[in-house]
Amino acid sequence: MSEAFFARAAGGRHEARSAGTTPANRVHPEVIEVMNELGIDLGGRKPRRLSREDAEWADVVVTMGCGDECPYIPGKRYLDWDLTDPKGRPVEAVRATRDEIGRRVRALVAELDAG
């Protein structure tokens, strides 16, 4: 969700990669459903594992509760967004997580644009 929101908000001015420390085999159906409501199709996406190279590439590394499993690169800026994993949650709860991610992503993009 965050990478798709970032791409939409940044409009090509900034880039993002999405990865996880324990990625699922597929994007969860409830996530696909709530993102489709906003015209964002994640059906063809495949989760991938977070690598050290991803963290080295990024100017800002946004984590979502991965703790010590996330690669640490000295000098990188890290943001931890403590959000509930949408897996298996009711659609209403996934919408709330989606909306919170959207707000945080838009704020981050605005900050990057200003900086």
N, C-alpha and C positions, 0 to 999 in steps of 0.2 A: 504494500500500500504506500509506504513512504517514498519509494523510488518513483512510483507513478505520479504521486502528488508533487514530488520535487520537479520532475520533468515538466509537468503542466505549469507549475508556478514559476519556474526559472526561464521557461521559453527559450532554451538554448544558451542562456547567459552563464549557466553553471551546469556541472554534470554530477550525477550520482550513480552509485552502484548499490545494489541490495544483496545482502548475503547474511547467513546466520551460522551460529556455532553448531547447531543441531538442526539442519534444514529438513523439512518434510520431503516426501517424494513428489508432492504436488501442492499447488496452492489450494488451501482449504476451500471447499465449496461455499461456505458462508461468507468468506472474504470475496470470492468471485461475485456472489450475488449482490453484496452491498456496494461493491465498486461499480458493477454494471448499472446500478441506480444513478450513478453520477456520470455515466457514459465512458467509463474506463474499463476496458476488457483485459482482465488478467488471466483469462482461460488458457492462453498459450504459453504462459510463463512457467518456468521450472525453478524452484528454489535451489540455491547453490551454497556451498560451504564458504564461510568467510576465511580469507587467506591473509597472511602477513602482507602480501603485495597489495591487497585492497587497502589495508590500513596505511601503508606507505604512500599510496597514490593519493589518498584523500587529504584535503586541507582540514576538514572537520570530520571526526569519526563519531557517528551517532550510534550509540548502543541502546539496547532495550533489555537490560537486565542480564547480560551475559557474564558479568563479573570477571573472574580470573581466566575464563575461557577465551576472552577477546585478546587478540594480539595487542601488546603495548608497544608503542613507538615513542621514545622520548621526544619531547618537543611538539608533539601533535596535540591539537585541541580535541578533547573528548567531551561529549554530552551524553548523559545517560537518561533516557526517557523511560521511566518505570511504568510500563503499560502492560495490561493483561493480555496474554496470548489469546487470540480469537478462536483457536482450535476448539471445536465442540461447544462453543457458547451459543446462546440464543441470538437470533439475528438482531434483536434490539441492542444487546450488549456489544455485538460486533459493530453496529452502526455507531455507537457511542465511542468505541475505540477508533474507528475510522475517522470520525469527526475531530477527535482530539489530535490524531496524527496529522490531519489536514491543517489544523490551526498551528501546530508546532512547526510544520514544514513551511507554511507561508511566512511565519515569523522568522525562521532561519533564512529563507531566501531574501526577505526584506533586509535582514542584517548583512548578508553577504553583498547585496546590491549597494548598501550604504558604505560598506567598508572598502 
